[in-house]
Amino acid sequence: MSTQDAHEDLPALRTTADYQFGAGVGDALFPEEEPLEVERSSTGRPQQVHAEGGRLVTYGTDGRFTLGLAGGHRVLDALDAPAGRVVVGDESEPFVRDGKNVFAKFVAEVGPEIRPGDEVVVVHEDGALLAVGRAELSADAMADFDTGMAVMVRNGAGDAE
């Protein structure tokens, strides 16, 4: 695996982010003026993108990003609430922060565009980032169901990434 400057990859990375998360997220995740590092596979394909604050994203073989905590902060800054978010209250906050999954009965609010398989940011009602992960249910199902896993958490804010 090789690591190099991301400048030549920025247009493609931004386009993917805008498509996956919404317009403007590409510029927020991968700003022009910030030095970013791209880890590449043996074939030269981008795999992970890092900034000074940590891992922003991993670029999956399916052409979609999975968020790191640093990337989750940038997505939150780029999107107006509740887009891209699953909001939980005090009852589940410590568990989610520690990397435990989010269950539907604890979801207080959710971005209406969220579908199963989407990459999401989990936040507390006060707006604090708790985790990043993959939605297992649609927004409507998260709001309506009292049982079932809503988000499979990949990294909690209390985890070392």
GUKETI-911916 format. One record per residue (C-alpha): x, y, z. Coordinates in steps of 0.02 Angstrom, whole numbers, padded with zeros to 5 digits, always signed. Layout:
BEGIN
XYZ/...
% end
This chain:
BEGIN
+00000+00000+00000/+00065+00171-00042/+00022+00341+00032/+00026+00502-00066/-00049+00675-00079/-00234+00675-00126/-00234+00827-00241/-00256+00729-00403/-00398+00627-00326/-00499+00774-00258/-00623+00796-00401/-00674+00612-00402/-00679+00602-00212/-00788+00757-00201/-00907+00694-00334/-00929+00529-00242/-00960+00619-00076/-01088+00738-00154/-01180+00592-00232/-01179+00486-00075/-01212+00619+00059/-01282+00770-00032/-01225+00926-00123/-01082+01018-00039/-01021+00874+00067/-00877+00838-00053/-00802+01011-00024/-00826+00993+00165/-00744+00821+00172/-00602+00861+00053/-00562+01048+00055/-00441+01112-00077/-00325+01201+00044/-00303+01058+00168/-00164+00929+00150/-00243+00756+00139/-00160+00587+00126/-00230+00445+00022/-00183+00265+00060/-00190+00162-00098/-00213-00021-00134/-00082-00119-00229/-00178-00074-00389/-00165+00113-00353/-00348+00133-00308/-00384+00252-00161/-00431+00157-00003/-00423+00278+00143/-00416+00466+00155/-00337+00545+00309/-00323+00724+00371/-00232+00793+00521/-00384+00755+00630/-00392+00570+00583/-00473+00457+00455/-00603+00546+00351/-00666+00401+00245/-00628+00228+00181/-00669+00204-00003/-00752+00034-00019/-00742-00082-00168/-00927-00045-00195/-00882+00137-00236/-00956+00207-00075/-00874+00289+00074/-00879+00229+00253/-00852+00373+00373/-00719+00392+00506/-00757+00501+00656/-00662+00648+00579/-00766+00628+00422/-00925+00619+00526/-00886+00790+00601/-00867+00862+00427/-01030+00786+00365/-01120+00861+00515/-01048+01032+00474/-01099+01018+00291/-01280+00960+00310/-01425+01048+00392/-01506+00947+00531/-01579+00818+00526/-01505+00765+00357/-01379+00623+00369/-01410+00603+00555/-01489+00485+00676/-01525+00575+00840/-01531+00486+01008/-01564+00546+01185/-01481+00530+01354/-01537+00350+01381/-01431+00275+01242/-01295+00409+01230/-01161+00321+01336/-01186+00156+01246/-01178+00230+01071/-01025+00334+01118/-00941+00171+01170/-00978+00094+00999/-01138-00001+01036/-01273-00010+00902/-01424+00106+00898/-01595+00026+00919/-01753+00097+00842/-01843+00129+01007/-01707+00253+01056/-01710+00356+00896/-01777+00531+00933/-01758+00602+00757/-01689+00545+00590/-01651+00623+00422/-01801+00583+00310/-01689+00533+00163/-01601+00391+00255/-01619+00217+00180/-01554+00049+00238/-01369+00035+00196/-01337+00223+00202/-01187+00288+00297/-01249+00397+00441/-01188+00502+00585/-01264+00469+00757/-01283+00622+00865/-01352+00666+01037/-01502+00780+01049/-01381+00921+01094/-01292+00895+00926/-01134+00808+00991/-01063+00674+00877/-01078+00503+00959/-01038+00381+00819/-01034+00339+00635/-01110+00185+00556/-01229+00106+00432/-01418+00125+00437/-01506-00042+00449/-01682+00030+00432/-01762+00169+00331/-01800+00335+00414/-01985+00292+00423/-01949+00123+00502/-01832+00201+00631/-01967+00324+00679/-02107+00194+00684/-02027+00036+00755/-02006-00003+00940/-01888-00148+00907/-01742-00186+00793/-01571-00116+00757/-01577+00055+00675/-01390+00087+00652/-01245-00033+00654/-01111+00075+00735/-00937+00062+00661/-00847+00187+00773/-00906+00269+00933/-00836+00437+00985/-00766+00353+01141/-00670+00226+01036/-00492+00251+00983/-00497+00250+00793/
% end
